[in-house]
Amino acid sequence: MTARIHIVGIGDDGLDGLTGHAKSLLGAAEVVIGSTMLLERIGSSLSAERIECNGGLDELKQAISRLPDKPTVLLASGDPLFYGIANYLTETVGKDRFEIVPHVSSMQLAFARVKESWDDAYLSNLAVQPLDRVVDMIRSAERVGLFTTESITPSVVAEALLDRRIEYFHAYVCENLGTPHETVTRGDLRSFLGQNFSPLNVMVLVRRTGAADLPSSGKRTRLFGNPDDVFLQSRPKRGLLTPSEVRCVALAELELRPDSIVWDVGAGSGALAIEAASIASSGKVFAIEMDAEDYNLMLQNAERFDVPSLVPVHGQAPAAWSSLPDPHAVFVGGSGRIVPDLVRGAAERMKTGRIVISVSSPDNLVAVQSVLEAAEFRTEVRMINIARGQQQLDRVRFESLNPTFLIVGGK
């Protein structure tokens, strides 16, 4: 039976930072394989044969296939399973070939140094993720941890964020973590422009309390189905915006015409109402929202998208629609027990047309469907599951959005 290879994580502090178990594995190893930089961290006291491998994952895989059947340690930086080599090797070579002994990741150390939790942070490695994609993810995050590179430095990241009007983060650069030369620099993003840092750094971003998500650009990109991040959204309520994929289905089911009269009940910051107004450009889209913060964000979004047919209504339904003209199409989005009552009231105002309701709970799904059928609407139900691909090392990982139920009624 071929001997297992121990993948041992090591920090910038070398042997001194290893556990007793990791040190014993290195002491018993007859072969140690790793990059030149990692091999230098263990010094010259070990008698094991050393194999340098600096050419990337494919070269490392080939080197492993040629290893002698001897006790072997493969050195990795930090936690081998966190943006490290272990995932790739266990999937391509086989899990049975390896044992993994992790070290504290420099990402963990960075968040510890700035005294911030990282359990819900957006974490990424700019060596394997395009900067533009990372910036789009940062826009909506509360906390961010980034492995930078020699070419994509903290200064470059700060410039990219500022160019896209993402200015609402406190920023930290943590250098040489775990070594006597450890440094943590704090500032706003502008203070990092033009600064030079050690290549061994982690950049941490922490959103300022109450800061809203700024849109990614000032231009409309599509008639409807625009990316979520082109809309100004409130914090901490982000996630209530109807995702672009669901918006496309909902708008199609509403069967809007250029002269349609539309109600959007619970319009939030206005994404669906604005796109409905783009389609019903000669009609009227009444966007009803009771929350003052979201209503103000809707006004700003409407100004950016230039949709004259949109009529924002600040008030609580059903009282807010009492003076509005009867609709040809209604969209109701929201949660809670009030949704079926809102649907009942809206259905009573419709002589003919389409109504689409977006809910997230099966209980509301059943209740809304019963209300529509009692009002003599023909009903259809959709459950929409969306997963968006995120690049991770050499593969795509899919991140699922919360499932959405759409109930469609026609009369």
Disulfide bonds with the S-S distance in Angstrom:
none
